[in-house]
């Protein structure tokens, strides 16, 4: 099982400086937040899907297709019945009323979440953990904090693997996680969580010693293996994204 | 509060931060498919982890919970502006138990005074659950992602169930062994320094701000907007402005209370 969405840093997005990539991600969140009408939201989503294909993120999008379906399937009825759009109700269920306007609002909210999801996948498809840490450092995050963040990314698959092994071992010893009430089942997870935690802490202690023995934090100024250069792309793509934001503001005010 | 800065001088605390984050991600990821509010929350037994680790690792658990939530959003396909509110809420969720326990019981181990200690641990866990519900509910409502009445209450119930069912028994099982191994925050950071000067005032402000914020959020979203009970908090921009402005003093008080601790 793979936990990374990274595909390549040779795409139009991956060739940008890490700080530019973070800026583009931030800008990409603006248009969906400005819109509450599904028609312009669909246009924004089309732009993001095009970017996903160009950045090689379409496989990642396919991997999370479940969320895309759920976002729409849950958001539309949820918002349709609880959002007060101010027009005539067409459906009633107890105290809840749904109108054509509230259905459209629900569709816009579902599409908004999909826009965020696709934008994040484009970022992740072109950005390695070290690029993210470097970008955050350039934005002023202290080295030790960015190191903790990148270390957490790397430890996650190890933890999941270790948890899976421990769960299998406990099941072989007779641990039953599939029967009984929900609280009873949740309590049985203690038999998995405790060994997982202790195994992790053993590793943490060794890791801290290994880091210090290699001079972690000995020098205030850090060097990096990879050199990042600013190029014309770092002006072009933020300018393009700013144009998308401006077009969204125009659409919001005219529709 | 200064330990939030000084902890970064200790390599062991940095590793514990990463470990807390990875632990939280590992507990959250398998349940990302059990969606409750699309793009925002799901069934979260993993919510027990930050409270447990807060008693064990102190400030490292606060950063670990914040980072862990963001990483889980990234790997689980839920990354977006809501992750900002998620970071802030989870950071406080992992920070509040540690500061409240330290303010009330100092460097003492949980369980040292028997049953009364465990009741205190449970009460502190409840306050931290209220804190995360208020902060994320407020942030998500301000960003127009979900109404306070829906998200705030779901987070509160979700986290209460996980912490009361799992955090407290796990803490009882693990604290002594980890303390003996020198891996609890007061061992790593030599007792964490002197007790805060305004500890009592800080505790009162944090508890009052968290509970007050939840009550105010419910009142604003349930009655003052004049919408049906079922439509609580879903009053569009008017509701968002009311929640945003109405809860701001409580969020500010919560941060002020934490600063005193």
Interface residues (C-beta under 8 A of the other chain):
Chain A: X3 X4 X5 X29 X33 X63 X64 X66 X67 X70 X71 X74 X75 X78 X79 X81 X82 X83 X84 X94 X95 X96 X110 X112 X113 X116 X117 X119 X120 X121 X123 X124 X142 X144 X145 X147 X148 X149 X151 X152 X153 X155 X156 X158 X159 X160 X163 X183 X186 X187 X189 X190 X193 X194 X196 X197 X198 X200 X201 X203 X204 X205 X207 X208 X211 X212 X216 X217
Chain B: X8 X11 X12 X14 X15 X16 X17 X18 X19 X21 X22 X23 X25 X26 X27 X29 X33 X35 X37 X38 X39 X45 X63 X64 X67 X68 X71 X73 X74 X75 X77 X78 X79 X80 X81 X82 X143 X144 X145 X147 X150 X161 X162 X165 X166 X169 X170 X173 X174 X177 X178 X181 X183 X227 X228 X229 X230 X231 X234 X235 X236
